[in-house]
Amino acid sequence: MASFDPFPVLTTPRLTLRPIEPSDVERIFRIQSDPEVTRYFGRGPDGSIADSERRIAAILAGVRENTSIRWGITLKENGELVGTAGFWRWNKPHRWAEIGYELLPALWNRGIMTEALRAVLRFGFESMELHRVEAHIDPENRASARVLERLGFVREGQHRQNWYYDGRFTDTAVYGLLRDEAAAT
Ligand SMILES: CC(C)(COP(=O)(O)OP(=O)(O)OC[C@H]1O[C@@H](n2cnc3c(N)ncnc32)[C@H](O)[C@@H]1OP(=O)(O)O)[C@@H](O)C(=O)NCCC(=O)NCCS
């Protein structure tokens, strides 16, 4: 089973996926305080730097305790942290985890998240020995659905009105990718 010490830095043609550090707080806040980013998260954007500090502390605790992992996605061309991605809700006995991700809107639709997630998934299946990766998304989040479909995820079903936020109930689309399917894409 994977140890996250030393932290597994991943590289792709355009990106370096590296550990998130307390000093990244301004960048994380810039991403997490943007309502476009959190639109489908079933929660509001970060309202203060302290919110993002707590977010980073939770990420670091997950990595330290080997219960979850989140990478900072940086552009090789300038080192800028432009997003994050990782696994959470890691169910070790049953060998699955849920994937999560978000990117600065200025960089959307350039294939960056698809590229980042390919490396994240490879790590999950090979090093964390996952058999299955799940994604739970708002069915209206078309960009996220498209990324998952391109990576070979299968839409397995839909929970009806299981999320309540801002005065309304929303559905959750459940996607799954099995290890063998990922190897085939
Ligand atoms: C989801 C997200 C990470 C995608 O990142 P990205 O780097 O732009 O993704 P990619 O460029 O790799 O792929 C996006 C795909 O969605 C498509 N797309 C974008 N907006 C779309 C829309 N409104 N309807 C249909 N397709 C759309 C793009 O055309 C592209 O598909 P293509 O390459 O086949 O043309 C980004 O939109 C984001 O950060 N959103 C906010 C956070 C979020 O929702 N995270 C997921 C939570 S489950």
The ligand as an ORCA input file, in Angstrom:
! r2SCAN-3c Opt
* xyz 0 1
  C     -14.038     20.445    -14.258
  C     -12.718     21.161    -14.543
  C     -11.686     20.697    -13.530
  C     -12.256     20.806    -15.951
  O     -10.911     21.271    -16.138
  P     -10.335     21.557    -17.607
  O      -8.844     21.581    -17.515
  O     -11.012     22.719    -18.192
  O     -10.778     20.215    -18.337
  P     -10.320     19.740    -19.799
  O      -9.915     20.922    -20.603
  O      -9.347     18.638    -19.625
  O     -11.675     19.130    -20.364
  C     -12.888     19.869    -20.316
  C     -13.866     19.263    -21.276
  O     -15.193     19.731    -20.965
  C     -15.767     20.334    -22.101
  N     -16.665     21.370    -21.603
  C     -16.359     22.486    -20.930
  N     -17.470     23.170    -20.630
  C     -18.508     22.456    -21.109
  C     -19.924     22.624    -21.125
  N     -20.480     23.675    -20.543
  N     -20.683     21.674    -21.726
  C     -20.123     20.584    -22.304
  N     -18.775     20.377    -22.320
  C     -17.993     21.288    -21.741
  C     -14.587     20.851    -22.866
  O     -14.928     21.083    -24.222
  C     -13.610     19.696    -22.696
  O     -13.947     18.598    -23.498
  P     -13.167     18.299    -24.891
  O     -11.719     18.304    -24.566
  O     -13.686     17.005    -25.327
  O     -13.522     19.445    -25.794
  C     -12.894     22.704    -14.437
  O     -13.966     23.090    -15.250
  C     -13.150     23.166    -13.015
  O     -12.232     23.396    -12.236
  N     -14.435     23.340    -12.657
  C     -14.802     23.824    -11.321
  C     -14.487     22.807    -10.270
  C     -15.247     21.524    -10.488
  O     -16.396     21.533    -10.888
  N     -14.570     20.407    -10.204
  C     -15.153     19.084    -10.350
  C     -15.997     18.797     -9.206
  S     -16.739     17.201     -9.375
*
